Amino acid sequence: MFYVYLLKSEKDGKHYIGFTSDLRKRFQEHVSGKNRSTFYRRPLKLIYYECYTDGDVAKRRETQIKSGKAHTALLKRLGER
């Protein structure tokens, strides 16, 4: 399985979008500070994820969410905006 996920920084309220094949392991890497992109934004909360059987589809979805419209739509749906 492949996952596209959205983290929210409890420190600054900003979001991080990622892609992984092991969501639990990847989240622990973020929480423990092993990821440079989120190190200074800890503590983090996993607020959303999508699951896919095809890694290429998941990667395309991550790219789509990182774009303006899809990102805004997802945040609205989650009540984040």
BELDA-V23806 format. One record per run of one state. SS is the DSSP state (H for helix, E for strand, L for the rest). FROM is the first residue (numbers start at 1). TO is the last residue. If there is no record, write none. Layout:
# BELDA-V23806
SS|FROM|TO / SS|FROM|TO
This chain:
# BELDA-V23806
L|1|1 / E|2|9 / L|10|14 / E|15|20 / L|21|22 / H|23|31 / L|32|38 / H|39|41 / L|42|43 / E|44|52 / L|53|54 / H|55|66 / L|67|67 / H|68|77 / L|78|81
